[in-house]
């Protein structure tokens, strides 16, 4: 398990798992509707961790429990629905690139709500990153305008991820990552099952080959891309900082784009330019990650 104590190894593993999540979502919504995919993803992750989560509630200090609920909602519940909803009209490659906005929102929310001081290089980085996102959302890869509403759903999800990262760094860094993750997924397991039932999944599932194939994609997404990845992400945040952990966004888009190209998606010069600007912005922000960690401690 020594490899999991190495921050760079954790970054590499997270990049591969999360970078592959977008193509898995794409394959899943080809079979199930987006709300079913989100609810299934959470239900499967919750089912895998609920036994441990029930036992680990005692390790969560009562005064921190509200932050566990809020952080879990922002980082583990709502985004699970936003991404499949967005990817109905946004390619998996573009979703992966837009997800790179997380560090920029960490900087923005850190300044607004957590008293973080920003250097001029970080401010420039945020502006460059948002400019890249605007360029990226201006083209759909086929010479036309991209779907702005669906693209903004991904931007909203990255904003929630950013706030969640700050909450973990500020309030929950003392809780062991597996215990924290198991409790969070246990809390949202029930709501996910309720939503899954309301979508009509249990009535519609007939056990066809296509449905089992889609369920296989969602299962991988739930167990590897959600439960396991979140445990590792929380561990990385606790070992380093929210900003450093978000460096996964350097590599994750590369993985997402590779999967997209394999699946026949088009990558235009506009997409490349937007992605480069976002990553350049993230780099400028990341330059001061040690300072950010001190301010959150």
Secondary structure as the mmCIF struct_conf table of DSSP 4:
data_model
#
loop_
_struct_conf.conf_type_id
_struct_conf.id
_struct_conf.beg_label_comp_id
_struct_conf.beg_label_asym_id
_struct_conf.beg_label_seq_id
_struct_conf.end_label_comp_id
_struct_conf.end_label_asym_id
_struct_conf.end_label_seq_id
HELX_RH_3T_P HELX_RH_3T_P1 UNK A 2 UNK A 5
HELX_RH_AL_P HELX_RH_AL_P1 UNK A 7 UNK A 28
TURN_TY1_P TURN_TY1_P1 UNK A 29 UNK A 31
BEND BEND1 UNK A 32 UNK A 32
HELX_RH_AL_P HELX_RH_AL_P2 UNK A 34 UNK A 56
HELX_RH_3T_P HELX_RH_3T_P2 UNK A 57 UNK A 59
BEND BEND2 UNK A 60 UNK A 60
HELX_RH_3T_P HELX_RH_3T_P3 UNK A 62 UNK A 64
HELX_RH_AL_P HELX_RH_AL_P3 UNK A 65 UNK A 72
HELX_RH_PI_P HELX_RH_PI_P1 UNK A 73 UNK A 77
HELX_RH_AL_P HELX_RH_AL_P4 UNK A 78 UNK A 86
TURN_TY1_P TURN_TY1_P2 UNK A 87 UNK A 89
BEND BEND3 UNK A 90 UNK A 90
HELX_RH_AL_P HELX_RH_AL_P5 UNK A 92 UNK A 98
HELX_RH_3T_P HELX_RH_3T_P4 UNK A 99 UNK A 101
HELX_RH_AL_P HELX_RH_AL_P6 UNK A 102 UNK A 113
BEND BEND4 UNK A 114 UNK A 114
HELX_RH_AL_P HELX_RH_AL_P7 UNK A 120 UNK A 136
TURN_TY1_P TURN_TY1_P3 UNK A 137 UNK A 138
BEND BEND5 UNK A 141 UNK A 144
HELX_RH_AL_P HELX_RH_AL_P8 UNK A 148 UNK A 171
BEND BEND6 UNK A 172 UNK A 172
TURN_TY1_P TURN_TY1_P4 UNK A 173 UNK A 174
BEND BEND7 UNK A 175 UNK A 175
HELX_RH_AL_P HELX_RH_AL_P9 UNK A 177 UNK A 198
TURN_TY1_P TURN_TY1_P5 UNK A 199 UNK A 200
HELX_RH_AL_P HELX_RH_AL_P10 UNK A 201 UNK A 204
HELX_RH_AL_P HELX_RH_AL_P11 UNK A 209 UNK A 222
HELX_RH_PI_P HELX_RH_PI_P2 UNK A 223 UNK A 228
HELX_RH_AL_P HELX_RH_AL_P12 UNK A 229 UNK A 239
BEND BEND8 UNK A 240 UNK A 240
HELX_RH_AL_P HELX_RH_AL_P13 UNK A 242 UNK A 245
TURN_TY1_P TURN_TY1_P6 UNK A 246 UNK A 247
HELX_RH_AL_P HELX_RH_AL_P14 UNK A 248 UNK A 262
TURN_TY1_P TURN_TY1_P7 UNK A 263 UNK A 264
HELX_RH_AL_P HELX_RH_AL_P15 UNK A 269 UNK A 286
TURN_TY1_P TURN_TY1_P8 UNK A 287 UNK A 288
HELX_RH_AL_P HELX_RH_AL_P16 UNK A 289 UNK A 296
#
